[in-house]
Amino acid sequence: MRTALLQSSGRPGSTAENLKVLDEAAGRAAAAGAALLVTSELFLTGYAIGDDIGALAEPADGDAADAVAEITGRHGLAIAYGYPERAGERVHNSVQLISADGTRLANYRKTHLFGCFERDHFTPGEQPVVQAELNGVTVGLMICYDVEFPENVRAHALAGTDLLLVPTAQMHPFQFVAESVVPVRAFENQMYVAYVNRVGNEGEFEFVGLSVLAGPDGIARARAGHAEELVLADADPAFLAASRETNPYLRDRRPGLYGALA
């Protein structure tokens, strides 16, 4: 399944402008044969926008979701996008997957909040594994800091995730996560991982880009630089099946020894 990674910070503070950026990128991705487009964390609103996060937050079935569904239908590809989700009095840092026919397939709320900014503005989610079937591929959802916890990704592996989508806002000086940690996660859990970052300066943060689609062999199928970019690569189910057949990590586990981890 050809997957497009939209490495962009969009236009922080304007959902309308970010929908335009998403629409344009979806057109380019579809023209290049992509079946799926993945954005960065909080793409629809911007990340470092302070209390505007709460003001711009919408329900999972709100107007912004309808607008994204219209984009998926017009361009004929699925989209996973980061946004602040309003759920009653709570706001979650979320990612939603909408299919090419406009169906809302899955919605995930970030479970591990990073730093004071996120803890001040969001409520953590409580469901670690959220999945959907897309074109015969089991797609899992996660956000940024979540992927740095090996237990999180292993839970997805045990649940059968083939392609893990990770919208992110990864900042300096932690670029080693994109460069090293993410490919290792893909290898040790035998899955594809699409890690899609923001770029440039935003408030107090400097986002470093380096978005990557890593394969189950730990090798990057696509790697972005430090600027706004749309990169594409294939998540190949046949290669994944062959890799899982030869890699013994999941078969050689001894869960009885790991009780102390919890």
Secondary structure as GFF3:
##gff-version 3
##sequence-region A 1 262
A	DSSP	beta_strand	2	7	.	.	.	ID=ss1
A	DSSP	alpha_helix	15	31	.	.	.	ID=ss2
A	DSSP	beta_strand	36	38	.	.	.	ID=ss3
A	DSSP	alpha_helix	52	56	.	.	.	ID=ss4
A	DSSP	alpha_helix	63	75	.	.	.	ID=ss5
A	DSSP	beta_strand	78	87	.	.	.	ID=ss6
A	DSSP	beta_strand	90	98	.	.	.	ID=ss7
A	DSSP	beta_strand	104	109	.	.	.	ID=ss8
A	DSSP	alpha_helix	115	121	.	.	.	ID=ss9
A	DSSP	beta_strand	130	134	.	.	.	ID=ss10
A	DSSP	beta_strand	137	141	.	.	.	ID=ss11
A	DSSP	three_ten_helix	144	148	.	.	.	ID=ss12
A	DSSP	alpha_helix	150	158	.	.	.	ID=ss13
A	DSSP	beta_strand	163	167	.	.	.	ID=ss14
A	DSSP	alpha_helix	176	176	.	.	.	ID=ss15
A	DSSP	pi_helix	177	181	.	.	.	ID=ss16
A	DSSP	alpha_helix	182	189	.	.	.	ID=ss17
A	DSSP	beta_strand	192	196	.	.	.	ID=ss18
A	DSSP	beta_strand	199	202	.	.	.	ID=ss19
A	DSSP	beta_strand	205	208	.	.	.	ID=ss20
A	DSSP	beta_strand	212	214	.	.	.	ID=ss21
A	DSSP	beta_strand	220	223	.	.	.	ID=ss22
A	DSSP	beta_strand	229	234	.	.	.	ID=ss23
A	DSSP	alpha_helix	237	246	.	.	.	ID=ss24
A	DSSP	three_ten_helix	255	257	.	.	.	ID=ss25
A	DSSP	three_ten_helix	259	261	.	.	.	ID=ss26
###
